[in-house]
């Protein structure tokens, strides 16, 4: 006898039951995919960070591990010099969606005696074209360097730290250098220059960052698209006569920022405006002798010569 005419599927159940089963599976699968999609952001961040670290020639990706939760990235592993450790943090900070980086990378530096390291530090600072050796005092204990002294600008202090971090055997640099600008400028002039630097920075949108200055102390507020842009705003704010910069009120929201990002790669400005900005930058930069640079210089079709 033939069986009743009831359509069956490969599961061996009547079609209505199969449809019900498939519908439940679809709901469950859809729910799991939604959760996966929420978690995909973290997985995508890890994938991009690892790719960027792998492509950077200054970092040994074989010894690094990356973890992330809610946009906060943690780096683990070992490197053989401080510059590689800091470079790994820079690369991770530049990835879209990263709000902060916790750098727990351990340093396996070459062993050198403290007197040898100190000798190289003094030689390096003495031969540096910007740093004045008499302004900086260095101490070395078990490969850990402490720098003290007073300099005229944040840029000089940064160059000093960078130079010392590149010396073989240095495990850590503790910065106790204080910045005492020689030039006193009114707050409104400092604010104008900072806003100008943010405006000309192609990686920043100055309309999203508010600048406040009080007796040479700068406070930045607003929204940026990544941790790297937040740090870039911090660097742009260190102009002449600035004694401190606070970026604690800058929020990182890459989704909101992405909707209003610039459509042009570069701002289109006249040659005259570009030239005036260059002149102002040369005048207030303590590392540049302005008259020797400006003589015979000009700007045409957005090219400076």
N, C-alpha and C positions, 0 to 999 in steps of 0.2 A: 504494500500500500504506500502510495506517495505521501510524503509529509504534508501538513497543511501549508497553504501558500502564505508564508510569512517570510519576509525578506530578512536575511541574517547577514552578519558581517563576519570578518575574519576572527572577531572575538568570540563568536559563537552565541551572541545575544541578539534578540529581536532589535530592529532598527530604532524604535522609540527609546528603548533602554540604552542603546549605544549612544544615541544623540544626547541623552541626559548625562551619561558618563563623560562624553567628550566635552559637554558644556562645563561640567564641574572641573574637569582637567584644565580647560581654558582659563577659568576663573583663577584656579590655583596657580597656573603657570603665569598668568598675567600679573598676579600679585607678586610672585617671586621675581618676575622681570622688573616690576616697579622698584622693588627693594634693590635689585641688582643695579638698576639704573642709578639709584641714589648712591650706591657704593662705587659706581663706575668712575665718578669724579675723582675719588681718592686713588683708584687704580690707574686712571689716566695720568694723574699728577705724578705718581711714582714712575710710570713708564716714560714720561717726558723728561723728568729729572735724570733718570738713569741714562737716557739717550744723550742728553746734553753733557752729562759728565763723561760719558764714553767718548764723545767727539772732541772733548777738550784735551789738547796735548799736554797740559800741565798737571793732569790728575790721573792717578792710577785707579781705574774703575774696579779692578779685580779685588781690591781690598775694602771697598765701600759698600754699605748697605743703606737703603732708604726706607723709611716708614712715614706714614702720614695719617692724620686724623683731623677732620674739620679744617683742612687747609694748613695745618701746622706740620711742617716736615721735620723729621729727625734724621740726622746723618750719623752713621756709625762706621767704624773701620780704623785703618791706620794709614798714615802717609809719612814721608821722610823729611818734610820741611814745612815750615809755617805757611809759606806762600801758597802751597798746594791746599792746605787746610782752609785758608781764607778764600781761595779761589773756588773751592767746592761750595762754600756757603754762598758766594756771589752768584754762581750758576744756578743753584737751587732757588735762590731768592728771585731770580728773573723769570721763573716759570709762571705762567698765568694760572691763577687760582691759589697760589701760595701766599698765605697771610703772614707767616713767620717761619724762621728756621732755627732749630735747636741743634747746634753743632757739637756733637760729642766725639768727634774724630780724635783718636789718640795719635800722638806724634812719636815716631821712632827715629829721632834725629841721630846723626853721627856723633859719637862721643868725642868731645874735645875738652881740654882743661880750661878752667875759667880764665886764667891769665892769657891763654892763646885767643880766646874769644874776645876778651876785653881789648887786646892789642889790635885785632881786626876791626873792632867797633871804632876805636879812635882813628885808625887809618882811614876807614870808610867815611867817617864824618869830616875828617880833615880835608879829604880830597873831593868832597861833595861841593858842587858849584853854588848851592843855595844855603846850606846849613853852616852856621857859625859854631865851630867846635867849642869855643869858650862859653857858649850859652847852655851847653848840655853836659850833665854829669851822668856817667853810666856806672852801674854796679852789676856784677855777675856772680850768681850763687847757684851752683849745680846746673848751669846752662840757662837759668832764668835771669833775664836782663831787666833791670829797673832803670828807667830813664827819668831824670829830673832836670828842671831848669825852667827858664822863661824865654819865650820866643815872641815875635811880633805878630804872627798870624797862625791860624789853624792849618793852613796849607804847609807851612814850614814844619810844624809839629808832625803832620801826617807824613811828609817826605822823610823826616828823621826816623819815624817808626818803620816805615817801609824799607828804608836802607838797612836798618839793623835786622829786620826779619829775614833778609836775604843772606845773612852770614851763616856759614856752616856751623852746626853744633848748637845753635840757638833753639831752645825749646819753647820759650814764651817771652813776650815782651810786655812788661807792666808799665803803662804810660802814666807818669806823674808830671808831665810837662804842662806848664800853665801858659795861657795865652794872654799877653798884655799888649794890646794894640797901641802903637805910638801915636797914631792919628785919631783924633776925636772928631766924630762927625755927628750931625744932628740925626735924630731917629727917622725923620721923614725922608732924609736923603738915603739912609740905609735901606728903608722900606722900598723906596723907588728903585734902587739898584737890584734888590732881591727880586722884586716883581718883574723887572726887566730880564733877569737871568732865567726866571721860570718861563717867561714868554718866549725867549729865544731857544730854550731847550726843547728839541724836537720830540723828546720822550715824555714831556710833561704837558698837561693842559692847565695853564695858569688860572683859568676861570674857576677851577674846582678847589683851589688852594688859597686861603686867606692868610695874609701876613700881618703880624703885629710886632711892633718893636718898642721896647721900654728901656731906655738907658743902655742901649747896645745889646740887650738880651732879646732874642728873637723867638717868637711863638708862631708855629705854623698849624693851621687848622684846615680841615677839608677832607676830600676823598681822592684816592689814587687807585690805580688798577692793579698794582702788585707791590710786593715788599721791595722790589728793586726800585720802583718809582718813588716809594716812600724814602728810601735811602738817598736817592738822587736829589730829592727836594731838600733833604738835610745838607747835602754837599753844596747845592746851589745857594743856600742861605748863608754860608760862611764867606761873607764879603768883608772888606776892610772895616775895622772898628767894631766888629761883632765879637762879643765875649762869650756867648753861649747860644745854643740853638735847641729848642724843645719841639719834638715832633710827636709827642705822646697823644695829641688830639687829632692826628691824621688817621683816618679810617681807610681800610683796604676793602674795596667792594668791586671786584672785577666785572660782575654782571651789570651793575648799574653803570659803571664807567664805560663798558663796551658799547652801550647804546648811544653814547654821546661822544665817542672818540672822534678824532680828527679824520676827515676824509682825504686830506692832502698830506703827503709825507713831509713836506717842508712848508713853512710859512712864506708867502710871497711878499717880499718887501722891496722897497726901492734901494738902489745902490747908496744913496745919500744916507738913508736910515741905517743901513748895515755899517757904513763907514763911521757914523757917529757912535754906534754901539761899540765898535772895535776900539775907537779912541778912548772911550770911557773905561773899557776893560783894561787897556794898557796903562792908563793913568793911575788906576787904583790898585793894580797888581804889584805887590812889593817886590816881586822877583824880576820885574822888567824895568829897564831904563827907557822910559817912554820916548825921549827925543831921538835916541839912536834907532828906534824901530820905526817911528813915524816919518822920518826923512825920506822923501822920494816914494812914499807908499801911496796907493790909490785903490779904488774899488770900481769895477766896471762889469756889468752883466752878472752881478752876484759873485764875481771872482775878486778876491783881495790879493794884491801884490805889493 
